[in-house]
């Protein structure tokens, strides 16, 4: 390569190289996150902000909780600015409950780091600084953030 004064080509190549390294390192830290289940198979996690918390209940439920349709079930709640819960089951759309009454979110559970994903049974979730997006294998799902709630 021949460098000509005033030519910023080498600087652009260096910048592009550094950007590529940064993207690769970021991708290496992001990915699927394993979250341990309780003895009865339930998995609990929160977003890093602590504003959203989820509980996965396996098929058949637990000794203290039985999903309405037998499970599995993913239930996520958002605390602020208003408390809402979204429940995802294997069949049918996500159910949005705008006034769930019970407001038990968010315990001291494992944090699903921004950029990480989690999956169990027919459900998968992706955590980002924009919010939490979860889908079922049936294509239905939801998005929760402080600014927005959608369920389909």
Secondary structure, DSSP 8 states (H G I E B T S, - for coil): ----TT--HHHHHHHHHHHHHHHHHHHHHSEE------TTS-EEEEETTSSEEEEEE-TT--SS---TTS--EEEEEE-SSS-EEEEEESSS--EEES--S------S-EEE-TTEEEEETTEEEEEETTEEEEEETTS-EEEE-SS-EEE-
